[in-house]
Amino acid sequence: MSTTTESWLVGLIGEGITTSLTPPMHEREARENGLSYLYRPVDLSVNGRSGTEVGDLLRYGRDLGFNAFNITHPCKQLVMEHLDQVSDDAARLGAVNTVLVTDEGFMGHNTDHSGFGRALAAGLPGAALEKVVQLGAGGAGAAVAYALLKAGVGQLTLIDLDLDRVQERVQALSALFPEAHVAAGTSADLAGALAAADGFVQATPVGMHSHPGMPVDPALLRSELWVADVIYRPVRTKLIDTAESLGCRVLDGGHMAVGQAVDAFELITGIRPDPARMRAHFLDMVSNGL
């Protein structure tokens, strides 16, 4: 454990985030590292603010002594115009989830993609990446698709109910990763795509406590397929349980949730936290209904 006289004041700006597990994850890990670290939610739905006011909130926070902010829905794109610098990956994604308050101004990063990439490497080491199918191309799906291609996926099929959204995503990703083949698909293409795939990533709300169920027919899963979910409430979704029972290697959504927090913590403090310890704390909070 290290000790320091420096302290950190960090905020999370977003809608409906008072129950987020990110603040306690950061604070607990900070204590383990001997840091003085306070992380406060700035909930737009509680404060009566809109996402378009994120720039004002950043400036107020800077003036009040905040060191950094995590940014979540609906502000990840809206915050971009208020930043002085943006990391290359965040610029390519067009979304920021971590803002550092520096002497040079506001610096934006994206740890959603790096969190998933780290989770994939650690949780599914050696996973085949030639052909991957991803269901869902929304906010989380955009970061996941980027991470998959950055990890070396050769052929990525994106399937989403919103055809315009998925086609726009495919076009953007194809430009960023010209060496890969990125294709759009519909639900009618899912069975055929999965039959030829090495891996499957589920990035829709299906499986959440508020949207229970399976996003795919279990008959489409086979033991050779690795399966990843981005949902972490519950951590053990029906998809993860079913896939594992069929012999699939699985990656639950808790890995991405912890991965983005690990990377954000390091950006903010300059100290690399203990990922295993943070995951254990995360799982403990989830199991206790937090």
Buried (B, 14 or more C-beta within 10 A) or exposed (E): EEEEEEEBBBBBBBBEBEEBBBBBBBBBBBEBBEBEBBBBBBBBEEEEBEBEBBBEBBEEBBEEEBBBBBBBBBBBBBBBEBBEBBBEBBBBBEBBBBBBBEEEEBBBBBBBBBBBBBBBBBBBEEBBBEBBBBBBBBBBBBBBBBBBBBBEBBBBBBBBEEEEBBBBBBEBBBEBBEEBEBBBBEEEBBEEBBEEBBBBBBBBBBBBEEEEEBBBEEEBBEEEBBBBBBBBBBBBBBBBBBBBEBEBBBBBBBBBBBBBBBBBBEBBBEBEBEBEBBBEBBBEBBEEEE
